[in-house]
Amino acid sequence: MKFRGKHLASPTASSPAATPKRFALKVALWLLDSPSLGDKPQVKHLAGRLLKQPARQGVVVAQSRLGQMLCRDCGNARDRRIGHELLRQAARAGDPGAQQEYARLFQADAPEQAPDSAG
């Protein structure tokens, strides 16, 4: 093919590895922010899978969005714990949305924990 030159065939340090991750992150955020797609469970599942790797690598936006999804939309305690941890990490990194969500979750959990510690 004509459009493939030697400069495209030789790998660079940041370009090949960073581009698919950035693309997956952008696709996931687009899916979640899309009014017609963002509320569908299948779309949320796909977006969650796309956000998982960037969140593990410390991308704050991915940690924040995946943490919010896990805390709001998942029914099991394990996923909620993972979501809390991701939100905590994103909040510590300075993400304002994660800070608000983490504070809201912390306040929601506080009344449940108060009677248990007294008894």
HUWOQUI-V702061 format. One record per pair of residues at least 12 apart in sequence whose C-alpha atoms are under 6 Angstrom apart, sorted by the first residue. I is the first residue (numbers start at 1). GAP is how many residues later the second one is. If there is no record, write none. Layout:
((I:GAP) (I:GAP))
This chain:
((24:26) (25:26) (28:19) (28:22) (60:30) (63:23) (63:27) (64:23) (64:26) (64:34) (67:16) (67:19) (67:20) (70:13) (71:12) (87:15))
